[in-house]
Amino acid sequence: MTYDEQVYSDYLRDLGLLVREYALEAKRHQAEAATPFMDGYLSGFHRIVSLMQQQAEAFGLPPEAIGLDGIDPEVDLV
């Protein structure tokens, strides 16, 4: 089974947008109830968003191609 490049592109962008949405939601929940669980949960999203952005850069992909433009883990997820 083969897929064209558009399928991969759509998948990455959709995944990035969902990760971004969940990460920002985790930040809101952590701000409302700062528990050790929520701190760890947010920390996990910080790591994932950072990793996805770093990998995109390494492959020459702009952040908007993976749906993670406009989010800075060091500012928005701490």
N, CA, C, O and CB atoms as a CASP TS submission, in Angstrom:
PFRMAT TS
TARGET T0000
AUTHOR 0000-0000-0000
METHOD Language model
MODEL 1
PARENT N/A
ATOM      1  N   MET     1       0.844  -1.170   0.000  1.00  0.00           N
ATOM      2  CA  MET     1       0.000   0.000   0.000  1.00  0.00           C
ATOM      3  C   MET     1       0.894   1.239   0.000  1.00  0.00           C
ATOM      4  O   MET     1       1.826   1.342   0.798  1.00  0.00           O
ATOM      5  CB  MET     1      -0.963  -0.005   1.220  1.00  0.00           C
ATOM      6  N   THR     2       0.607   2.159  -0.885  1.00  0.00           N
ATOM      7  CA  THR     2       1.377   3.396  -0.947  1.00  0.00           C
ATOM      8  C   THR     2       0.446   4.587  -0.758  1.00  0.00           C
ATOM      9  O   THR     2      -0.739   4.541  -1.088  1.00  0.00           O
ATOM     10  CB  THR     2       2.138   3.505  -2.289  1.00  0.00           C
ATOM     11  N   TYR     3       1.013   5.629  -0.227  1.00  0.00           N
ATOM     12  CA  TYR     3       0.263   6.869  -0.011  1.00  0.00           C
ATOM     13  C   TYR     3       1.015   7.997  -0.691  1.00  0.00           C
ATOM     14  O   TYR     3       2.243   7.975  -0.776  1.00  0.00           O
ATOM     15  CB  TYR     3       0.062   7.166   1.515  1.00  0.00           C
ATOM     16  N   ASP     4       0.284   8.965  -1.166  1.00  0.00           N
ATOM     17  CA  ASP     4       0.959  10.092  -1.792  1.00  0.00           C
ATOM     18  C   ASP     4       1.413  11.089  -0.727  1.00  0.00           C
ATOM     19  O   ASP     4       1.023  10.996   0.437  1.00  0.00           O
ATOM     20  CB  ASP     4       0.034  10.778  -2.818  1.00  0.00           C
ATOM     21  N   GLU     5       2.228  12.025  -1.141  1.00  0.00           N
ATOM     22  CA  GLU     5       2.794  13.003  -0.214  1.00  0.00           C
ATOM     23  C   GLU     5       1.717  13.841   0.459  1.00  0.00           C
ATOM     24  O   GLU     5       1.903  14.281   1.593  1.00  0.00           O
ATOM     25  CB  GLU     5       3.766  13.910  -0.941  1.00  0.00           C
ATOM     26  N   GLN     6       0.605  14.069  -0.210  1.00  0.00           N
ATOM     27  CA  GLN     6      -0.467  14.880   0.380  1.00  0.00           C
ATOM     28  C   GLN     6      -1.035  14.214   1.625  1.00  0.00           C
ATOM     29  O   GLN     6      -1.373  14.901   2.589  1.00  0.00           O
ATOM     30  CB  GLN     6      -1.585  15.118  -0.642  1.00  0.00           C
ATOM     31  N   VAL     7      -1.146  12.895   1.622  1.00  0.00           N
ATOM     32  CA  VAL     7      -1.664  12.186   2.795  1.00  0.00           C
ATOM     33  C   VAL     7      -0.740  12.411   3.978  1.00  0.00           C
ATOM     34  O   VAL     7      -1.205  12.693   5.083  1.00  0.00           O
ATOM     35  CB  VAL     7      -1.815  10.674   2.508  1.00  0.00           C
ATOM     36  N   TYR     8       0.567  12.290   3.761  1.00  0.00           N
ATOM     37  CA  TYR     8       1.525  12.521   4.846  1.00  0.00           C
ATOM     38  C   TYR     8       1.470  13.967   5.331  1.00  0.00           C
ATOM     39  O   TYR     8       1.500  14.224   6.535  1.00  0.00           O
ATOM     40  CB  TYR     8       2.948  12.176   4.387  1.00  0.00           C
ATOM     41  N   SER     9       1.392  14.883   4.418  1.00  0.00           N
ATOM     42  CA  SER     9       1.323  16.299   4.756  1.00  0.00           C
ATOM     43  C   SER     9       0.071  16.592   5.589  1.00  0.00           C
ATOM     44  O   SER     9       0.140  17.272   6.613  1.00  0.00           O
ATOM     45  CB  SER     9       1.331  17.158   3.475  1.00  0.00           C
ATOM     46  N   ASP    10      -1.063  16.072   5.140  1.00  0.00           N
ATOM     47  CA  ASP    10      -2.317  16.285   5.864  1.00  0.00           C
ATOM     48  C   ASP    10      -2.268  15.659   7.252  1.00  0.00           C
ATOM     49  O   ASP    10      -2.734  16.250   8.226  1.00  0.00           O
ATOM     50  CB  ASP    10      -3.492  15.712   5.074  1.00  0.00           C
ATOM     51  N   TYR    11      -1.699  14.451   7.334  1.00  0.00           N
ATOM     52  CA  TYR    11      -1.578  13.761   8.617  1.00  0.00           C
ATOM     53  C   TYR    11      -0.728  14.575   9.592  1.00  0.00           C
ATOM     54  O   TYR    11      -1.131  14.787  10.735  1.00  0.00           O
ATOM     55  CB  TYR    11      -0.968  12.363   8.420  1.00  0.00           C
ATOM     56  N   LEU    12       0.436  15.028   9.152  1.00  0.00           N
ATOM     57  CA  LEU    12       1.327  15.785  10.034  1.00  0.00           C
ATOM     58  C   LEU    12       0.685  17.088  10.498  1.00  0.00           C
ATOM     59  O   LEU    12       0.781  17.449  11.671  1.00  0.00           O
ATOM     60  CB  LEU    12       2.645  16.080   9.325  1.00  0.00           C
ATOM     61  N   ARG    13       0.042  17.782   9.592  1.00  0.00           N
ATOM     62  CA  ARG    13      -0.591  19.047   9.970  1.00  0.00           C
ATOM     63  C   ARG    13      -1.726  18.813  10.953  1.00  0.00           C
ATOM     64  O   ARG    13      -1.836  19.531  11.947  1.00  0.00           O
ATOM     65  CB  ARG    13      -1.113  19.779   8.731  1.00  0.00           C
ATOM     66  N   ASP    14      -2.567  17.826  10.696  1.00  0.00           N
ATOM     67  CA  ASP    14      -3.682  17.522  11.583  1.00  0.00           C
ATOM     68  C   ASP    14      -3.170  17.092  12.958  1.00  0.00           C
ATOM     69  O   ASP    14      -3.694  17.533  13.981  1.00  0.00           O
ATOM     70  CB  ASP    14      -4.571  16.423  10.972  1.00  0.00           C
ATOM     71  N   LEU    15      -2.164  16.244  12.984  1.00  0.00           N
ATOM     72  CA  LEU    15      -1.584  15.798  14.250  1.00  0.00           C
ATOM     73  C   LEU    15      -1.002  16.979  15.023  1.00  0.00           C
ATOM     74  O   LEU    15      -1.223  17.098  16.228  1.00  0.00           O
ATOM     75  CB  LEU    15      -0.497  14.739  14.001  1.00  0.00           C
ATOM     76  N   GLY    16      -0.274  17.836  14.351  1.00  0.00           N
ATOM     77  CA  GLY    16       0.295  19.005  15.002  1.00  0.00           C
ATOM     78  C   GLY    16      -0.762  19.916  15.580  1.00  0.00           C
ATOM     79  O   GLY    16      -0.613  20.418  16.695  1.00  0.00           O
ATOM     80  N   LEU    17      -1.835  20.136  14.829  1.00  0.00           N
ATOM     81  CA  LEU    17      -2.924  20.986  15.324  1.00  0.00           C
ATOM     82  C   LEU    17      -3.581  20.379  16.561  1.00  0.00           C
ATOM     83  O   LEU    17      -3.915  21.098  17.502  1.00  0.00           O
ATOM     84  CB  LEU    17      -3.975  21.202  14.226  1.00  0.00           C
ATOM     85  N   LEU    18      -3.768  19.061  16.562  1.00  0.00           N
ATOM     86  CA  LEU    18      -4.354  18.403  17.730  1.00  0.00           C
ATOM     87  C   LEU    18      -3.419  18.455  18.933  1.00  0.00           C
ATOM     88  O   LEU    18      -3.864  18.699  20.055  1.00  0.00           O
ATOM     89  CB  LEU    18      -4.695  16.954  17.402  1.00  0.00           C
ATOM     90  N   VAL    19      -2.134  18.229  18.709  1.00  0.00           N
ATOM     91  CA  VAL    19      -1.159  18.306  19.804  1.00  0.00           C
ATOM     92  C   VAL    19      -1.146  19.717  20.375  1.00  0.00           C
ATOM     93  O   VAL    19      -1.123  19.900  21.592  1.00  0.00           O
ATOM     94  CB  VAL    19       0.261  17.903  19.318  1.00  0.00           C
ATOM     95  N   ARG    20      -1.160  20.701  19.505  1.00  0.00           N
ATOM     96  CA  ARG    20      -1.188  22.104  19.949  1.00  0.00           C
ATOM     97  C   ARG    20      -2.425  22.377  20.792  1.00  0.00           C
ATOM     98  O   ARG    20      -2.327  22.964  21.869  1.00  0.00           O
ATOM     99  CB  ARG    20      -1.153  23.061  18.739  1.00  0.00           C
ATOM    100  N   GLU    21      -3.583  21.957  20.308  1.00  0.00           N
ATOM    101  CA  GLU    21      -4.841  22.163  21.028  1.00  0.00           C
ATOM    102  C   GLU    21      -4.793  21.505  22.407  1.00  0.00           C
ATOM    103  O   GLU    21      -5.158  22.128  23.403  1.00  0.00           O
ATOM    104  CB  GLU    21      -6.024  21.605  20.214  1.00  0.00           C
ATOM    105  N   TYR    22      -4.347  20.257  22.468  1.00  0.00           N
ATOM    106  CA  TYR    22      -4.267  19.541  23.742  1.00  0.00           C
ATOM    107  C   TYR    22      -3.253  20.181  24.676  1.00  0.00           C
ATOM    108  O   TYR    22      -3.481  20.244  25.884  1.00  0.00           O
ATOM    109  CB  TYR    22      -3.906  18.079  23.509  1.00  0.00           C
ATOM    110  N   ALA    23      -2.136  20.655  24.134  1.00  0.00           N
ATOM    111  CA  ALA    23      -1.100  21.272  24.952  1.00  0.00           C
ATOM    112  C   ALA    23      -1.610  22.565  25.586  1.00  0.00           C
ATOM    113  O   ALA    23      -1.401  22.796  26.777  1.00  0.00           O
ATOM    114  CB  ALA    23       0.152  21.550  24.111  1.00  0.00           C
ATOM    115  N   LEU    24      -2.269  23.397  24.805  1.00  0.00           N
ATOM    116  CA  LEU    24      -2.793  24.650  25.348  1.00  0.00           C
ATOM    117  C   LEU    24      -3.924  24.392  26.344  1.00  0.00           C
ATOM    118  O   LEU    24      -4.084  25.133  27.314  1.00  0.00           O
ATOM    119  CB  LEU    24      -3.288  25.555  24.214  1.00  0.00           C
ATOM    120  N   GLU    25      -4.696  23.355  26.103  1.00  0.00           N
ATOM    121  CA  GLU    25      -5.735  22.958  27.058  1.00  0.00           C
ATOM    122  C   GLU    25      -5.095  22.489  28.369  1.00  0.00           C
ATOM    123  O   GLU    25      -5.579  22.815  29.453  1.00  0.00           O
ATOM    124  CB  GLU    25      -6.629  21.837  26.460  1.00  0.00           C
ATOM    125  N   ALA    26      -4.013  21.730  28.264  1.00  0.00           N
ATOM    126  CA  ALA    26      -3.294  21.271  29.465  1.00  0.00           C
ATOM    127  C   ALA    26      -2.759  22.463  30.244  1.00  0.00           C
ATOM    128  O   ALA    26      -2.777  22.449  31.474  1.00  0.00           O
ATOM    129  CB  ALA    26      -2.132  20.318  29.084  1.00  0.00           C
ATOM    130  N   LYS    27      -2.287  23.489  29.557  1.00  0.00           N
ATOM    131  CA  LYS    27      -1.796  24.697  30.213  1.00  0.00           C
ATOM    132  C   LYS    27      -2.930  25.393  30.971  1.00  0.00           C
ATOM    133  O   LYS    27      -2.737  25.836  32.104  1.00  0.00           O
ATOM    134  CB  LYS    27      -1.172  25.657  29.180  1.00  0.00           C
ATOM    135  N   ARG    28      -4.102  25.489  30.356  1.00  0.00           N
ATOM    136  CA  ARG    28      -5.242  26.109  31.028  1.00  0.00           C
ATOM    137  C   ARG    28      -5.637  25.324  32.275  1.00  0.00           C
ATOM    138  O   ARG    28      -5.897  25.913  33.324  1.00  0.00           O
ATOM    139  CB  ARG    28      -6.434  26.212  30.073  1.00  0.00           C
ATOM    140  N   HIS    29      -5.684  23.990  32.162  1.00  0.00           N
ATOM    141  CA  HIS    29      -6.046  23.152  33.303  1.00  0.00           C
ATOM    142  C   HIS    29      -4.997  23.238  34.409  1.00  0.00           C
ATOM    143  O   HIS    29      -5.337  23.247  35.592  1.00  0.00           O
ATOM    144  CB  HIS    29      -6.221  21.699  32.859  1.00  0.00           C
ATOM    145  N   GLN    30      -3.743  23.300  34.031  1.00  0.00           N
ATOM    146  CA  GLN    30      -2.666  23.397  35.019  1.00  0.00           C
ATOM    147  C   GLN    30      -2.756  24.729  35.755  1.00  0.00           C
ATOM    148  O   GLN    30      -2.482  24.790  36.954  1.00  0.00           O
ATOM    149  CB  GLN    30      -1.282  23.247  34.341  1.00  0.00           C
ATOM    150  N   ALA    31      -3.135  25.787  35.059  1.00  0.00           N
ATOM    151  CA  ALA    31      -3.282  27.097  35.694  1.00  0.00           C
ATOM    152  C   ALA    31      -4.446  27.099  36.681  1.00  0.00           C
ATOM    153  O   ALA    31      -4.403  27.791  37.698  1.00  0.00           O
ATOM    154  CB  ALA    31      -3.488  28.186  34.632  1.00  0.00           C
ATOM    155  N   GLU    32      -5.489  26.320  36.376  1.00  0.00           N
ATOM    156  CA  GLU    32      -6.662  26.243  37.251  1.00  0.00           C
ATOM    157  C   GLU    32      -6.422  25.359  38.463  1.00  0.00           C
ATOM    158  O   GLU    32      -6.918  25.649  39.551  1.00  0.00           O
ATOM    159  CB  GLU    32      -7.855  25.728  36.477  1.00  0.00           C
ATOM    160  N   ALA    33      -5.671  24.288  38.286  1.00  0.00           N
ATOM    161  CA  ALA    33      -5.437  23.325  39.362  1.00  0.00           C
ATOM    162  C   ALA    33      -4.004  22.809  39.271  1.00  0.00           C
ATOM    163  O   ALA    33      -3.739  21.776  38.655  1.00  0.00           O
ATOM    164  CB  ALA    33      -6.455  22.147  39.288  1.00  0.00           C
ATOM    165  N   ALA    34      -3.103  23.531  39.882  1.00  0.00           N
ATOM    166  CA  ALA    34      -1.684  23.165  39.836  1.00  0.00           C
ATOM    167  C   ALA    34      -1.421  21.982  40.775  1.00  0.00           C
ATOM    168  O   ALA    34      -1.084  22.160  41.945  1.00  0.00           O
ATOM    169  CB  ALA    34      -0.787  24.380  40.225  1.00  0.00           C
ATOM    170  N   THR    35      -1.581  20.788  40.238  1.00  0.00           N
ATOM    171  CA  THR    35      -1.292  19.572  40.990  1.00  0.00           C
ATOM    172  C   THR    35      -0.058  18.925  40.384  1.00  0.00           C
ATOM    173  O   THR    35       0.306  19.243  39.252  1.00  0.00           O
ATOM    174  CB  THR    35      -2.508  18.588  40.980  1.00  0.00           C
ATOM    175  N   PRO    36       0.591  18.030  41.106  1.00  0.00           N
ATOM    176  CA  PRO    36       1.745  17.340  40.517  1.00  0.00           C
ATOM    177  C   PRO    36       1.394  16.619  39.207  1.00  0.00           C
ATOM    178  O   PRO    36       2.202  16.587  38.279  1.00  0.00           O
ATOM    179  CB  PRO    36       2.311  16.337  41.517  1.00  0.00           C
ATOM    180  N   PHE    37       0.197  16.045  39.137  1.00  0.00           N
ATOM    181  CA  PHE    37      -0.212  15.374  37.902  1.00  0.00           C
ATOM    182  C   PHE    37      -0.286  16.352  36.745  1.00  0.00           C
ATOM    183  O   PHE    37       0.249  16.088  35.668  1.00  0.00           O
ATOM    184  CB  PHE    37      -1.560  14.687  38.089  1.00  0.00           C
ATOM    185  N   MET    38      -0.954  17.492  36.966  1.00  0.00           N
ATOM    186  CA  MET    38      -1.100  18.480  35.891  1.00  0.00           C
ATOM    187  C   MET    38       0.242  19.074  35.496  1.00  0.00           C
ATOM    188  O   MET    38       0.471  19.367  34.322  1.00  0.00           O
ATOM    189  CB  MET    38      -2.054  19.594  36.317  1.00  0.00           C
ATOM    190  N   ASP    39       1.137  19.255  36.472  1.00  0.00           N
ATOM    191  CA  ASP    39       2.483  19.740  36.155  1.00  0.00           C
ATOM    192  C   ASP    39       3.192  18.758  35.221  1.00  0.00           C
ATOM    193  O   ASP    39       3.812  19.165  34.238  1.00  0.00           O
ATOM    194  CB  ASP    39       3.311  19.946  37.452  1.00  0.00           C
ATOM    195  N   GLY    40       3.099  17.473  35.529  1.00  0.00           N
ATOM    196  CA  GLY    40       3.721  16.450  34.690  1.00  0.00           C
ATOM    197  C   GLY    40       3.063  16.328  33.331  1.00  0.00           C
ATOM    198  O   GLY    40       3.737  16.150  32.316  1.00  0.00           O
ATOM    199  N   TYR    41       1.752  16.423  33.317  1.00  0.00           N
ATOM    200  CA  TYR    41       1.000  16.348  32.068  1.00  0.00           C
ATOM    201  C   TYR    41       1.419  17.471  31.124  1.00  0.00           C
ATOM    202  O   TYR    41       1.666  17.242  29.940  1.00  0.00           O
ATOM    203  CB  TYR    41      -0.514  16.417  32.343  1.00  0.00           C
ATOM    204  N   LEU    42       1.497  18.689  31.663  1.00  0.00           N
ATOM    205  CA  LEU    42       1.923  19.839  30.866  1.00  0.00           C
ATOM    206  C   LEU    42       3.374  19.674  30.421  1.00  0.00           C
ATOM    207  O   LEU    42       3.722  20.007  29.288  1.00  0.00           O
ATOM    208  CB  LEU    42       1.755  21.145  31.667  1.00  0.00           C
ATOM    209  N   SER    43       4.204  19.167  31.302  1.00  0.00           N
ATOM    210  CA  SER    43       5.611  18.944  30.966  1.00  0.00           C
ATOM    211  C   SER    43       5.756  17.986  29.782  1.00  0.00           C
ATOM    212  O   SER    43       6.627  18.169  28.932  1.00  0.00           O
ATOM    213  CB  SER    43       6.365  18.392  32.180  1.00  0.00           C
ATOM    214  N   GLY    44       4.910  16.981  29.733  1.00  0.00           N
ATOM    215  CA  GLY    44       4.924  16.041  28.609  1.00  0.00           C
ATOM    216  C   GLY    44       4.591  16.733  27.296  1.00  0.00           C
ATOM    217  O   GLY    44       5.226  16.467  26.275  1.00  0.00           O
ATOM    218  N   PHE    45       3.612  17.609  27.315  1.00  0.00           N
ATOM    219  CA  PHE    45       3.269  18.352  26.102  1.00  0.00           C
ATOM    220  C   PHE    45       4.384  19.313  25.708  1.00  0.00           C
ATOM    221  O   PHE    45       4.657  19.503  24.523  1.00  0.00           O
ATOM    222  CB  PHE    45       1.962  19.121  26.301  1.00  0.00           C
ATOM    223  N   HIS    46       5.019  19.910  26.690  1.00  0.00           N
ATOM    224  CA  HIS    46       6.166  20.780  26.405  1.00  0.00           C
ATOM    225  C   HIS    46       7.211  19.992  25.627  1.00  0.00           C
ATOM    226  O   HIS    46       7.734  20.471  24.621  1.00  0.00           O
ATOM    227  CB  HIS    46       6.778  21.354  27.721  1.00  0.00           C
ATOM    228  N   ARG    47       7.510  18.803  26.087  1.00  0.00           N
ATOM    229  CA  ARG    47       8.529  17.969  25.433  1.00  0.00           C
ATOM    230  C   ARG    47       8.107  17.565  24.026  1.00  0.00           C
ATOM    231  O   ARG    47       8.918  17.620  23.102  1.00  0.00           O
ATOM    232  CB  ARG    47       8.807  16.717  26.268  1.00  0.00           C
ATOM    233  N   ILE    48       6.869  17.165  23.852  1.00  0.00           N
ATOM    234  CA  ILE    48       6.382  16.716  22.541  1.00  0.00           C
ATOM    235  C   ILE    48       6.374  17.856  21.532  1.00  0.00           C
ATOM    236  O   ILE    48       6.832  17.686  20.402  1.00  0.00           O
ATOM    237  CB  ILE    48       4.975  16.126  22.666  1.00  0.00           C
ATOM    238  N   VAL    49       5.857  19.021  21.930  1.00  0.00           N
ATOM    239  CA  VAL    49       5.816  20.161  21.014  1.00  0.00           C
ATOM    240  C   VAL    49       7.237  20.579  20.646  1.00  0.00           C
ATOM    241  O   VAL    49       7.523  20.857  19.482  1.00  0.00           O
ATOM    242  CB  VAL    49       5.046  21.349  21.646  1.00  0.00           C
ATOM    243  N   SER    50       8.120  20.622  21.633  1.00  0.00           N
ATOM    244  CA  SER    50       9.528  20.964  21.364  1.00  0.00           C
ATOM    245  C   SER    50      10.149  19.983  20.381  1.00  0.00           C
ATOM    246  O   SER    50      10.799  20.386  19.416  1.00  0.00           O
ATOM    247  CB  SER    50      10.341  20.979  22.671  1.00  0.00           C
ATOM    248  N   LEU    51       9.946  18.695  20.628  1.00  0.00           N
ATOM    249  CA  LEU    51      10.520  17.663  19.763  1.00  0.00           C
ATOM    250  C   LEU    51       9.967  17.756  18.344  1.00  0.00           C
ATOM    251  O   LEU    51      10.726  17.679  17.378  1.00  0.00           O
ATOM    252  CB  LEU    51      10.246  16.273  20.340  1.00  0.00           C
ATOM    253  N   MET    52       8.667  17.918  18.213  1.00  0.00           N
ATOM    254  CA  MET    52       8.072  18.012  16.880  1.00  0.00           C
ATOM    255  C   MET    52       8.602  19.229  16.131  1.00  0.00           C
ATOM    256  O   MET    52       8.871  19.147  14.933  1.00  0.00           O
ATOM    257  CB  MET    52       6.544  18.077  16.979  1.00  0.00           C
ATOM    258  N   GLN    53       8.755  20.363  16.826  1.00  0.00           N
ATOM    259  CA  GLN    53       9.288  21.556  16.170  1.00  0.00           C
ATOM    260  C   GLN    53      10.752  21.374  15.783  1.00  0.00           C
ATOM    261  O   GLN    53      11.160  21.794  14.700  1.00  0.00           O
ATOM    262  CB  GLN    53       9.138  22.772  17.080  1.00  0.00           C
ATOM    263  N   GLN    54      11.540  20.759  16.647  1.00  0.00           N
ATOM    264  CA  GLN    54      12.947  20.519  16.338  1.00  0.00           C
ATOM    265  C   GLN    54      13.099  19.581  15.145  1.00  0.00           C
ATOM    266  O   GLN    54      13.937  19.814  14.273  1.00  0.00           O
ATOM    267  CB  GLN    54      13.665  19.938  17.555  1.00  0.00           C
ATOM    268  N   GLN    55      12.294  18.526  15.103  1.00  0.00           N
ATOM    269  CA  GLN    55      12.362  17.581  13.992  1.00  0.00           C
ATOM    270  C   GLN    55      11.914  18.230  12.689  1.00  0.00           C
ATOM    271  O   GLN    55      12.502  17.983  11.636  1.00  0.00           O
ATOM    272  CB  GLN    55      11.506  16.353  14.285  1.00  0.00           C
ATOM    273  N   ALA    56      10.883  19.053  12.756  1.00  0.00           N
ATOM    274  CA  ALA    56      10.426  19.753  11.558  1.00  0.00           C
ATOM    275  C   ALA    56      11.554  20.625  11.017  1.00  0.00           C
ATOM    276  O   ALA    56      11.811  20.642   9.813  1.00  0.00           O
ATOM    277  CB  ALA    56       9.169  20.612  11.861  1.00  0.00           C
ATOM    278  N   GLU    57      12.222  21.345  11.909  1.00  0.00           N
ATOM    279  CA  GLU    57      13.337  22.197  11.488  1.00  0.00           C
ATOM    280  C   GLU    57      14.456  21.363  10.865  1.00  0.00           C
ATOM    281  O   GLU    57      15.028  21.743   9.844  1.00  0.00           O
ATOM    282  CB  GLU    57      13.878  23.001  12.683  1.00  0.00           C
ATOM    283  N   ALA    58      14.760  20.236  11.483  1.00  0.00           N
ATOM    284  CA  ALA    58      15.822  19.368  10.962  1.00  0.00           C
ATOM    285  C   ALA    58      15.497  18.843   9.562  1.00  0.00           C
ATOM    286  O   ALA    58      16.400  18.609   8.758  1.00  0.00           O
ATOM    287  CB  ALA    58      16.053  18.194  11.913  1.00  0.00           C
ATOM    288  N   PHE    59      14.211  18.659   9.274  1.00  0.00           N
ATOM    289  CA  PHE    59      13.793  18.161   7.959  1.00  0.00           C
ATOM    290  C   PHE    59      13.450  19.284   6.995  1.00  0.00           C
ATOM    291  O   PHE    59      12.987  19.036   5.881  1.00  0.00           O
ATOM    292  CB  PHE    59      12.599  17.243   8.106  1.00  0.00           C
ATOM    293  N   GLY    60      13.679  20.526   7.424  1.00  0.00           N
ATOM    294  CA  GLY    60      13.422  21.671   6.547  1.00  0.00           C
ATOM    295  C   GLY    60      11.962  22.029   6.402  1.00  0.00           C
ATOM    296  O   GLY    60      11.566  22.652   5.417  1.00  0.00           O
ATOM    297  N   LEU    61      11.152  21.638   7.381  1.00  0.00           N
ATOM    298  CA  LEU    61       9.726  21.945   7.335  1.00  0.00           C
ATOM    299  C   LEU    61       9.433  23.169   8.202  1.00  0.00           C
ATOM    300  O   LEU    61       9.908  23.243   9.336  1.00  0.00           O
ATOM    301  CB  LEU    61       8.886  20.729   7.805  1.00  0.00           C
ATOM    302  N   PRO    62       8.671  24.117   7.697  1.00  0.00           N
ATOM    303  CA  PRO    62       8.292  25.255   8.526  1.00  0.00           C
ATOM    304  C   PRO    62       7.251  24.800   9.560  1.00  0.00           C
ATOM    305  O   PRO    62       6.506  23.853   9.309  1.00  0.00           O
ATOM    306  CB  PRO    62       7.735  26.422   7.648  1.00  0.00           C
ATOM    307  N   PRO    63       7.196  25.465  10.711  1.00  0.00           N
ATOM    308  CA  PRO    63       6.247  25.064  11.759  1.00  0.00           C
ATOM    309  C   PRO    63       4.793  25.022  11.283  1.00  0.00           C
ATOM    310  O   PRO    63       4.012  24.187  11.739  1.00  0.00           O
ATOM    311  CB  PRO    63       6.358  26.010  12.928  1.00  0.00           C
ATOM    312  N   GLU    64       4.433  25.926  10.365  1.00  0.00           N
ATOM    313  CA  GLU    64       3.048  25.924   9.891  1.00  0.00           C
ATOM    314  C   GLU    64       2.712  24.666   9.092  1.00  0.00           C
ATOM    315  O   GLU    64       1.541  24.297   8.992  1.00  0.00           O
ATOM    316  CB  GLU    64       2.790  27.154   9.038  1.00  0.00           C
ATOM    317  N   ALA    65       3.705  24.013   8.532  1.00  0.00           N
ATOM    318  CA  ALA    65       3.461  22.782   7.776  1.00  0.00           C
ATOM    319  C   ALA    65       3.010  21.650   8.684  1.00  0.00           C
ATOM    320  O   ALA    65       2.352  20.711   8.237  1.00  0.00           O
ATOM    321  CB  ALA    65       4.716  22.367   7.018  1.00  0.00           C
ATOM    322  N   ILE    66       3.371  21.742   9.982  1.00  0.00           N
ATOM    323  CA  ILE    66       2.963  20.698  10.916  1.00  0.00           C
ATOM    324  C   ILE    66       1.966  21.220  11.958  1.00  0.00           C
ATOM    325  O   ILE    66       1.712  20.554  12.962  1.00  0.00           O
ATOM    326  CB  ILE    66       4.189  20.118  11.613  1.00  0.00           C
ATOM    327  N   GLY    67       1.410  22.394  11.724  1.00  0.00           N
ATOM    328  CA  GLY    67       0.384  22.928  12.602  1.00  0.00           C
ATOM    329  C   GLY    67       0.891  23.438  13.939  1.00  0.00           C
ATOM    330  O   GLY    67       0.104  23.603  14.871  1.00  0.00           O
ATOM    331  N   LEU    68       2.197  23.693  14.055  1.00  0.00           N
ATOM    332  CA  LEU    68       2.754  24.151  15.326  1.00  0.00           C
ATOM    333  C   LEU    68       3.394  25.526  15.232  1.00  0.00           C
ATOM    334  O   LEU    68       4.349  25.827  15.947  1.00  0.00           O
ATOM    335  CB  LEU    68       3.768  23.164  15.822  1.00  0.00           C
ATOM    336  N   ASP    69       2.867  26.350  14.354  1.00  0.00           N
ATOM    337  CA  ASP    69       3.319  27.743  14.299  1.00  0.00           C
ATOM    338  C   ASP    69       2.580  28.524  15.370  1.00  0.00           C
ATOM    339  O   ASP    69       1.464  28.167  15.749  1.00  0.00           O
ATOM    340  CB  ASP    69       3.081  28.370  12.884  1.00  0.00           C
ATOM    341  N   GLY    70       3.195  29.584  15.856  1.00  0.00           N
ATOM    342  CA  GLY    70       2.549  30.436  16.835  1.00  0.00           C
ATOM    343  C   GLY    70       2.519  29.885  18.245  1.00  0.00           C
ATOM    344  O   GLY    70       1.823  30.427  19.104  1.00  0.00           O
ATOM    345  N   ILE    71       3.256  28.826  18.501  1.00  0.00           N
ATOM    346  CA  ILE    71       3.336  28.294  19.858  1.00  0.00           C
ATOM    347  C   ILE    71       4.816  28.119  20.197  1.00  0.00           C
ATOM    348  O   ILE    71       5.571  27.503  19.445  1.00  0.00           O
ATOM    349  CB  ILE    71       2.549  26.932  19.994  1.00  0.00           C
ATOM    350  N   ASP    72       5.208  28.663  21.325  1.00  0.00           N
ATOM    351  CA  ASP    72       6.586  28.554  21.805  1.00  0.00           C
ATOM    352  C   ASP    72       6.553  27.789  23.117  1.00  0.00           C
ATOM    353  O   ASP    72       6.095  28.324  24.127  1.00  0.00           O
ATOM    354  CB  ASP    72       7.256  29.969  21.985  1.00  0.00           C
ATOM    355  N   PRO    73       7.026  26.549  23.127  1.00  0.00           N
ATOM    356  CA  PRO    73       6.956  25.740  24.344  1.00  0.00           C
ATOM    357  C   PRO    73       7.611  26.414  25.553  1.00  0.00           C
ATOM    358  O   PRO    73       7.161  26.234  26.684  1.00  0.00           O
ATOM    359  CB  PRO    73       7.611  24.400  24.100  1.00  0.00           C
ATOM    360  N   GLU    74       8.673  27.191  25.313  1.00  0.00           N
ATOM    361  CA  GLU    74       9.385  27.837  26.411  1.00  0.00           C
ATOM    362  C   GLU    74       8.590  28.997  27.015  1.00  0.00           C
ATOM    363  O   GLU    74       8.878  29.439  28.127  1.00  0.00           O
ATOM    364  CB  GLU    74      10.733  28.336  25.929  1.00  0.00           C
ATOM    365  N   VAL    75       7.609  29.476  26.290  1.00  0.00           N
ATOM    366  CA  VAL    75       6.780  30.591  26.777  1.00  0.00           C
ATOM    367  C   VAL    75       5.365  30.102  27.098  1.00  0.00           C
ATOM    368  O   VAL    75       4.821  30.407  28.160  1.00  0.00           O
ATOM    369  CB  VAL    75       6.727  31.734  25.726  1.00  0.00           C
ATOM    370  N   ASP    76       4.786  29.355  26.184  1.00  0.00           N
ATOM    371  CA  ASP    76       3.380  28.988  26.283  1.00  0.00           C
ATOM    372  C   ASP    76       3.092  27.733  27.103  1.00  0.00           C
ATOM    373  O   ASP    76       1.950  27.508  27.504  1.00  0.00           O
ATOM    374  CB  ASP    76       2.841  28.804  24.929  1.00  0.00           C
ATOM    375  N   LEU    77       4.117  26.908  27.358  1.00  0.00           N
ATOM    376  CA  LEU    77       3.877  25.632  28.030  1.00  0.00           C
ATOM    377  C   LEU    77       4.715  25.443  29.280  1.00  0.00           C
ATOM    378  O   LEU    77       5.112  24.323  29.604  1.00  0.00           O
ATOM    379  CB  LEU    77       4.143  24.507  27.086  1.00  0.00           C
ATOM    380  N   VAL    78       4.987  26.535  29.983  1.00  0.00           N
ATOM    381  CA  VAL    78       5.719  26.446  31.255  1.00  0.00           C
ATOM    382  C   VAL    78       4.885  27.032  32.374  1.00  0.00           C
ATOM    383  O   VAL    78       5.322  27.053  33.524  1.00  0.00           O
ATOM    384  CB  VAL    78       7.078  27.174  31.166  1.00  0.00           C
TER
END
